[in-house]
Structure formats: structure tokens, C-alpha cells
Amino acid sequence: MFIQFHRLKSYTNAVLPNRGQDGLSKRLRVGDAVRQRISSQCMKAALRDGNLPLFVTGPDGEVIDDTMRDLAASLGIGMAHRSRYVFPGVVYPALVDAFGDEDLAATYTAAFSEIFGAEDGGKKDKKPTDAKPYDKGFVDQPLVLGEVEAQAIIQAIRTFKDNGVAPEKMRELFEKRGAARKVGETVEQAVANVGALKAHCGIDGALFGRMITGSVVGRVDSCMLVSHALTVHPLVSVGDYFSVKDTLKRELEFADDNGASHTNSVELTSGLFYEHWVFDVRQAVKNFAGLDASQIARIAGWLVRAVYALEPAAKRGSTAPFGNVPFYMIELGRRSPRTLMDAFEKALPHADSEAAVAALLAYREASNRKAGKTTALTLDSEDVAALADEKDIPLVEALSKLVETQVASAVEALLPQKQKEAA
């Protein structure tokens, strides 16, 4: 089963939702025109970071926090650390507390971090500096390790040390079959605990996947797939010249003028963007191993609310980039996902939300005739409106509840029998 999210996001004021290394808005030619682009990485980061707190009506009518971190905490799976400093910043301090010896903690931390790369790969060139503490486990590539996963690694290293496993022998426990068993049952269990569940990689790691090197933890394929957002019309932008006034120049004798302290220019834009997201329910069951059907359904319901409210934006303080959502549609079904961006291969003349919605629905109808229909729910669907009125909640919350119900049934059919019994 796939859940497809189709959103039109309108910025009618002067904004810069996402910019490139050159400081200009990102762009891409599609069809007959160059479009403005918001990268998928930008949108995923906004979803993870929760720069704007989300709120939702609780079961007793109270308003509660609804960020990804709040959801992760309620499910007991935490978030992911995304950093080159996971070992010096998280693992090393915990081992110092456990061992009471900084040098010993550093030796074990550095040795374990090396398992995430090739054996002896570039070790001779890795001398610690203030910025790169290789001696405490700094790695040159960003690692995605769940908060729960990091704690499992810390506990495993403590177990290895208590059972007499030397730092340089830890790699063998993960890479040489039967090595952990020879040391003892406690060590074998510690190795198994580190890689037991993909849910250890945190809710964002399980949603967006991770590439990983080494044999400690596994690769995770994304179950939430995100396209780049593109305007349905040609790029619309303007150069904005600005200056920073110096408030002390007039008061100081050595000031040679009364002008600005700094001048520059940036690009500002406006536009109507089409976005397409896909939640792969079957892959989610694999990635969130250990969660039951209702918990995975809660994640899907949260995504419905979060994608609707998502606000990726640069220059937030100077442009207040809070746009509108003139159209939001959720599709559920087993058919292969497909973007509806082809509806705008011929660009609209300008940002016209009514024309964009009409083009989307017409293209969807033509696509469905070829490959089969999916169940579609929009904010103004009869079922959504009826539930919103019954519960006295916003339409987007009613939409998320309907999706939760559908996903719970689908996941129940996918879960292995053993997992159902455990739940």
C-alpha cells in the first residue's frame, strides 16, 4: 500500500524558501519554462527539525505539541543523531562516566568508531585536532545513528570491556562469524542488541533511510519518499538591494560618512509550488519493526498533518514566509505512485491556484484511466468534513484520522504473526 501526498503551496509574498550555494533560489527547467525549485533535502530537514511547533487536539480536547520529536518520544524510538561527532559527542562522555578513565574511554570509543570504515583505512593520516578529535571517535562521514541505537552501542562497549575484550578485537565480534559466541553469551547478546531492530535508527532514520558503512548497523531504505517542489509556472524573481544602517556613525568623530555599514542584494521570489510525497507502508513495516499496526498508523497520520503544515524557508526573519495550501490531496492504494507534475509540463502563465487544481485533477483522471484508480481524500471530501464536524476538529486533523484508520488495517495484514503476538 502507498500513501501519496499532493500539495499545492502558495507564496504570494516576497520570500526565498530555499537557496543554493550562490545565494539564489534553486531552479530547474521543466517542459517549456525554468521553474523555481525547493529541494527535497530542505523539506525533509524542516520536517525533522520542527522549526515551527505543530499542535493537535488531544483525546480530551486539549491542544498538545505535535512535532516529530514529540511523536518519537511517545513511541519510545527517539530521533537520529546525524553527525560526524556521534562518538566524541555522545559515546565518549558516557564511557568516561562508566569507566572513570578518559584515556580508556577514548581508546574504546575510537576503536569502535573505526568499525564504520574500512580496516586501517587512512588511520595513519588521522591525527586529532581541535576540530577533528579522531582519538575520541570522530569520523569523516556523517553517521545516522538513532538515539536508542547509540545507547545500545554504549552498553555493548561496556559489556565488551567488562568481559575482557580488547578495543582492537571489537571489530571481529561484528565481522567474524562465531567470534562473539566464543567470548560468551553476554557478549553475543550485546552484539545482537546493537543491530536487532531497524527502529533503533530513530523515527527520522526509519522514514528517510540511511546509507551506512561497516557491519555494526544496517542500511535502511526510505519509506517516506520526497520529490523536489517545483513551481507550476515560470520562475518569478526580483533582486532586492538592502543596506544595514550604522547607528553610531553620527556620534563618532572619526566616522567619515553617515551611510550604511553594509550593503548587499538577494533574490526574492513568489510562486505556487507542486509537491509530491510517498509513504511506502510495506517498507514502513520493515523499518519500524517492533511497532504494532496502530503505532505505524499514528506515524502515517502525523505525516498527513506535518506535510500540510510544512514551512521550509530561508530568510524567515526578514520575509515571514508563511504560505497557504490551496489544495491538499491524499491518495491511498496499491497502484504504483506517480507524480502529477506532468499536468504542468506546459507552464501556467502565472500563479493561478484554481487553474492549477483543475489541471491536477484532469491529469489524475487521465492517469487513473490508464493504470487504475486510487482512493482519494481532500480537505473538502465529504468523509473528512463530516468527521471534522462530528469531532469539532480542523479538517486536516480529520483527514489524518481517516488515513490512520486505513493504514492500521493495511499494516495489520502485513505484520508477521510473531510481531502481532508480541504486540
N, C-alpha and C positions, 0 to 999 in steps of 0.2 A: 504494500500500500504506500502511496505517495501523497503528501500534502503539499500542494503548490500555493504559494502566496504571490498574488499580483497586486502591486501597489502603484498608484499614481501619486507622486509627491510634488506639490506646487510651492515654489518660492517666488512670490510676486514682488518681494522687496530686493534690495541690492545685497547680495550675500556672496560667500565663497565657501561652499560646503566642503570642498576637498581640493587641494592644490598639489602640484608637482614640485620637483626639486628646483625648478626655475621660478617658483612662486606664482605661476599662472594656473588657471583652472585646468584640470585634466580634460583631454578631448580625444575624440575618435571619429573618423569618417564612417558613417553608416548610410548605405543607399546613396541618395543624391546630395547629402549635406554633412558637414562636420558637426558633430554633437558634443555637448558637454558631458563629461563622464565623472561619476563618483565611484571610486574603486571598491571592490568587494572587501578588501582588507580594511578600508576605512569604516565600512558599515559593520563588519564583524567586531572591530575594536570598540566602536560605540556601543554595541550590544553587550560586550563583555564588561566594559569599564563602568557602565551605568552613570555617565556624567550627569544625566538628568534623572533624578529618582522617579520611579514609576510607582503608582499607587493602585490599589484594587480594593473592592469591597469584600470584607471577610465574611465568614459564615454567620456571624452575629450582627452584620450590618456595619461593623467598624471599618475604617479605612486603614489599610496596612501597607507597609513597604513591599515592593514587588520587583526588586532588581534581580539580576541573575545571581548575585551573591546571596541574597535572601533565599531564593529558591534552592540554591545548592546547599545552604546550611540546613534548610528544613528537610532535605532529602538525605542529609548526612554524608554527602560525597565531596563537598568542598569545591574549590576552584583549582585552576592550574597555575603553577609558577611558570612564567615564560621569561627565562633569563639565562645568561651565561654565569650568573652568580648564585645559582641554586645551592651548590655545595659550600662555597665560602660564606654565604649569607644565611643559610638555613641548617645545613647538616653539620658544618664545623662547630658553630656555637653550641648546638645540642650535645655534641660529643665532648666538648670541653667540660660542660656541666656534668656529663656522665662519667668521664674518665678522671677529671680533676687534673689533667695534664695537657697543656696546649700543644706541645710537640707531638705527643702520641695521637691526639685528636687530628692534628694536621696530617700526619703520616697516613692514618687510616682514611681520612677524607679524600686526600689526593689520590691514593691508590684506587679507591672505589670509583672516583670520577673518571679515571683513565679507562675503565671498562667500557665507557661510552664512545671510545675511539679505537683505532687500530692499535694493536700491541706495540709499544715503544714508538708510536707514531710521533715524530718530532719532539720527543721528550728532551733531547739534549739542548734544543733551542729555547725551551720554555723556562726561562729564569724569572722568578717573581719580581714584579714591580708594584708600585703603589696602586696602579690602576688594574693590574692583572695578577692577582695572588694565586699563581699556579700551585704554589706549595700548600694551598688550602682548598684545592679542587676547582679552580677557575677553568672553564672550558671555552674554546674559541668559537663554538657554535651555540646559539640559543637552544636551551633544552626546554621541553614542555613536560613538566613533571607535576602531577597532582599534589595538592597539599597532603592528602591521605597517603599517597604514594611516597612522598618524601619522608613522612613519619615511619612508613614501613621500612625504608632504606636505613633510617637512623637506628631503628630497633634491630634490623638484621646485622648491621656493623657491630652493635653492642654484643649481640649473640656470638658473632664470629670471634670477637676479641676475648669474650669470656670462655670460649671453647678452644682457645689456643691457636686460632687461625691467624697466621701472619698476614700483614697487609698485602704483600706481593702474591699471596696464594688465593686471594678472594676471587680473582678472575676465573680461576679453574672451577670454582664452585658453580658458576653460571654457564661455563662454556664446555666443560669436560663431563660427559655423562657418567653418573655414578660417583663423582667426586664428593658431593655433599653427603651422600649416604654413607660413605666410608668414614667421614668425620663423626657423624652421629645423627640421631633422629631430630634433635633440637635444631641443628644447623640445616638439615634438609628441609625442615618445616619453615625456617626463616627464609630460605631461598624461594620456596614455593609461595610464601606470603607476599613477597615483593612483586611477583608477576601474576598473582592469582586472578585479578579482575581488571578488565579494561576501564571499569568505572573509577579505578584509582587515579586515572589521569585527569580527574576533575570534570565538572559539567561542561566547561568550555572546550577542554581537550577532547571529550567524547563527542561533542557537537561538531567541532570543526576539524577534528583529526590531528594527527601529528606524524611527522617523519622522525625516525629515531635511528641512531647507530648503536652498535653494541648489542649484547644479548641479555641485558638486565630486564628491560621492559619492552613491550611490543609496539609495533606500528599500529596506528588506529586510523581507519578510513573514515572520512567525514560522513556524518548522517544528515548534516544541515549544509546544503549546497547553495552558494550565493553568487548571483550574477553581478556584473558591474551595472550600475544605474546609468541610463542614457536619456538625454532629453528627446522628446518626440518631435522636436522642431530644431532648426539650425541653432548653433551656438549664438547666444546673445550676451555680449560683454562690453564693459567700458573701463578705461583706465581711470583710476581715482588717485589724483595727486593730493598729498596731505603734508602738513607741517606740524612740528611739535614746538609750541611756544615756550620760550625760556622765561620763567617768572622772576629771575633775579638779575637779568642783564641790565635793566634800567637802574638798579640800585648799586651796581658795582662800578667804580671809577674806571677800571681797566677794560670794561666792555666796549668794543668798537662799534657796535650797532645794536639796534633794538629788535633784530629779526629772530627767526626761529633757530632752535638748537639742532634741528634735524628735519630734512625734507626727503620725501620718497614718493613712490607711486605703487599701487597694487591694482590687480584686476578684480572687478566685481561683476557678478552675473545675476541673472534671474532665469527661471526656467521651470518646465513641467517634466518631471522625470518618470520613466517607467522602470520598475524594479521587479525582479523575479527571484523567488527563493523556493527551495525544495527541501522538504523533510522526508527522508527515506526511513519509513517506520521499521522495515525489516533490519536495516543496518543499525537503527537505534536500539533494537532489542539486543543485538550483539554488543554494541558499545556500552550500554548501560546494564550489563549482566549483573544480576543481583537485585535489580529493581523489579517490582511487580507491575502488572498492567496499569493499575491506577496511577502509580508514580510516573511511569513513562508518559501516560496520557496527560498528567499535570504539566510535564515539560512541554508537550505539544501545545497545550492551552496557553501556557506562559508565552511561548513563541508568537502565538496569534496576537496577544496584547503588545508584546515588546516590539515586533516588527511594525505594527501600526504606529507606535509612538516614537520610533527610532529617529534620532536627530544627529546625523554626523555633520560636523561643522567646524571649519576653521574660522578664526576671527569672530568668535562668539561674542566677545565683549563689545566689539565695535559695529556689529551688523545685526545682532539679535535674530539669528537665522532660524526662526520657528515657523515652519511652513504648515500648509494644510494638506489633508488627504482627501481629494475629491472622489477617489474610487479605491475600494479595497475588496478583493475577492479571494476567497479560499476555495480551492478545488481538492476534492478527495476522491481517490480511486486507484485502480491497479494499472491504468494505462501509463505508458512512458511519459515522463514530463516533457513539456515543450514550452519554449518562450513564446510570448505573444508580441515580442518586439518587431516581428516581421510586419505587423499591422502598420508600422511607421517607417517601412523601407523608403517610401516616399514621404519626406518630412512634411508635417503640418506647417502652414505658413508662420504660425506663432503659437504661443501657449494658450490653447483653447481646450479646457477640460471637457466640455460637452462633446466636442468633435473627437477627442482622444478616447473617451469612454465608448462612443458609438463605434469607432474603428476597432477597439479591442474586442467588443462583443461580436461584431460582424466577423472578425478574423477567427475568433474562438468557435463560432458556429460553423464556419467553413472547415476548420481543423477537425472538429468533432464528427463531421460527416465522413471524413476520411478514416479516422482512427478509432472512433467510438467516444461516447460521452463520459464525462466525469460528473460527480455531484458538486454543484457549485453553491456557495453561500456568500452573499454580500451583506454589507451592513444593513441594507434595507430589505433583505429577504423576509418573507412572512414569518418563518420559524424564528428568525433572530429577533424581529420586532416583538413577536408575541412573548418570547421568553424575557426580553428586556422589560416589557410592561408588567409581566407577572412578578418578576423579582425586584422591580424598581431599581435596575442597574443600567449603566451605559450600554449602548448597542455593542461596543467592541468586547465588553465582558460577557455579554450573552453569546456572541459569536465564539468566544474562546471556550465557553462551557459546552456548546454543541459539538465543537471539534473534540474536546476531551472525551465526550461520550462515544463518539465514533471511533476514536483511536483506542480507547480502552477495550472495545470489542475486538478490534483488529489485532491488538497485541496479545490478548488472551488466547487467540487462535494460534499465534506464532510462538508463544513461550514453550520451552521444553517442559515436559511433565515434571521433572525433578525440581525445576525452578518454581512451578506452580505449587508443588507440595511444600517447598521451603517457605514460600510466601504465606 
